[in-house]
Amino acid sequence: MEEEVKNRDLKNKSIFSKLKESVDDKEEQLEILSTFVRLAILVWSGGILTLAYIKLPPAFGVPEQKLDPTFIASVFTGVLATFGVQAAKKSGESSSNGGGISKEDMERLIESAAQTAPSQTIRVEQGPIRFENSETIIKPVPTDPPKPPYSL
């Protein structure tokens, strides 16, 4: 009988009161609450970003929104960063490992590719690049004008 009363009390309580009862430490309660808030913001910003790039069918009755997704994208990446997810570095930005592949890994990949198929690999370490042919190819230039196919 007492279990039924407890079950009814649990059903009538809000999420926050259930959270207070299940976790005793106030810091843990705030941490859980902040995680839920960050998840809600992540879902919201992800939904808005999705709607900015897709066109919904007219059957939904949602008019097309013309908005600049820059702010929402910054909110989205900021919330992702709080969870430990970071965007990859662009090729122009300096990074310690050259985009995620070390020199040893690259050399190992080149060796394995050379063993699987006959091919030539060109590895460029510095620019500028100049391609030259070992022999110069000279096409003869005609000195006489071409003769017409007809005669007068």
C-alpha positions in Angstrom: 0.0 0.0 0.0 2.8 2.4 0.8 4.5 1.6 -2.5 1.4 2.7 -4.4 1.4 6.0 -2.6 5.1 6.5 -3.4 4.5 5.6 -7.0 1.5 8.1 -7.2 3.7 10.8 -5.6 6.5 10.2 -8.1 4.0 10.5 -11.0 2.7 13.8 -9.7 6.1 15.4 -9.1 7.9 17.5 -11.6 11.2 16.7 -13.2 13.0 19.2 -10.9 11.7 17.7 -7.7 12.6 14.2 -9.0 16.1 15.5 -9.7 16.4 17.0 -6.2 15.4 13.7 -4.6 17.6 11.5 -6.8 20.8 13.6 -6.5 21.8 14.9 -3.1 24.7 17.2 -4.0 23.7 20.7 -5.2 26.6 20.9 -7.6 25.6 17.6 -9.3 22.1 18.9 -9.6 23.3 22.1 -11.3 25.6 20.1 -13.6 22.7 17.9 -14.7 20.5 20.9 -15.2 23.1 22.7 -17.2 23.6 19.6 -19.4 19.9 19.6 -20.2 19.9 23.3 -21.0 22.9 22.9 -23.3 21.2 19.9 -25.0 18.0 22.0 -25.5 20.1 24.9 -27.1 21.9 22.4 -29.3 18.7 20.9 -30.6 17.2 24.3 -31.1 20.2 25.7 -33.0 20.6 22.5 -35.0 16.9 22.7 -36.0 17.2 26.4 -37.0 20.3 25.7 -39.0 18.6 22.8 -40.8 15.6 25.0 -41.7 17.9 27.7 -43.0 19.3 25.3 -45.6 16.4 23.2 -46.7 13.1 24.2 -48.4 10.0 22.7 -46.8 7.2 21.6 -49.1 4.2 24.0 -49.3 2.0 21.4 -47.6 3.5 22.1 -44.2 2.4 25.8 -44.5 5.7 27.1 -43.2 6.9 30.1 -45.2 10.5 30.1 -46.4 12.6 32.1 -44.0 15.4 34.4 -45.3 17.8 34.6 -42.4 21.6 34.8 -42.0 22.6 31.6 -40.2 25.9 33.0 -39.0 24.9 33.7 -35.4 23.0 30.4 -35.0 26.0 28.5 -36.4 28.2 30.2 -33.8 25.8 29.3 -31.0 25.7 25.7 -32.4 29.5 25.4 -32.5 29.8 27.1 -29.1 27.5 24.6 -27.5 29.3 21.7 -29.3 32.5 23.0 -27.9 31.1 22.7 -24.3 30.6 19.0 -25.0 34.2 18.7 -26.2 33.5 18.6 -30.0 35.6 21.0 -32.0 35.6 21.9 -35.7 38.5 20.7 -37.8 41.3 23.1 -38.8 41.3 24.5 -42.3 44.3 23.9 -44.5 45.4 27.5 -44.2 45.5 27.5 -40.4 48.6 26.3 -38.6 48.3 23.1 -36.7 50.8 20.9 -35.0 50.1 17.7 -36.9 49.4 19.0 -40.4 45.7 18.1 -40.5 45.8 15.0 -38.5 48.3 12.9 -40.5 51.8 12.6 -39.3 54.8 12.3 -41.6 55.3 8.7 -40.6 51.7 7.9 -41.4 51.9 9.5 -44.8 55.0 7.6 -45.7 53.4 4.3 -44.6 50.4 5.1 -46.8 52.6 5.9 -49.8 54.5 2.6 -49.3 51.3 0.6 -49.0 49.8 2.3 -52.1 53.0 1.6 -54.1 52.7 -2.1 -53.3 49.1 -2.5 -54.3 49.1 -1.0 -57.7 51.6 0.2 -60.2 51.5 4.0 -60.0 53.7 7.0 -59.5 53.3 9.2 -56.4 54.4 12.8 -56.5 54.9 14.3 -53.1 55.2 18.1 -52.9 56.8 19.4 -49.7 57.3 23.1 -50.7 56.1 25.4 -53.4 56.3 26.9 -55.9 56.1 24.0 -58.3 57.5 24.0 -61.8 56.9 21.1 -64.2 59.4 20.6 -67.0 59.7 18.0 -69.6 63.0 16.3 -70.2 62.7 16.7 -74.0 61.3 19.7 -75.7 58.7 18.9 -78.3 58.7 21.2 -81.3 56.0 21.0 -83.8 57.0 22.1 -87.2 55.3 25.3 -88.3 54.1 25.3 -92.0 55.9 27.9 -94.1 53.6 27.6 -97.1 50.0 28.5 -96.8 47.6 25.5 -97.3 46.4 24.9 -100.9 42.7 25.2 -101.4 40.9 22.0 -102.4 39.6 23.6 -105.5 41.2 25.1 -108.5 40.1 27.9 -110.9 
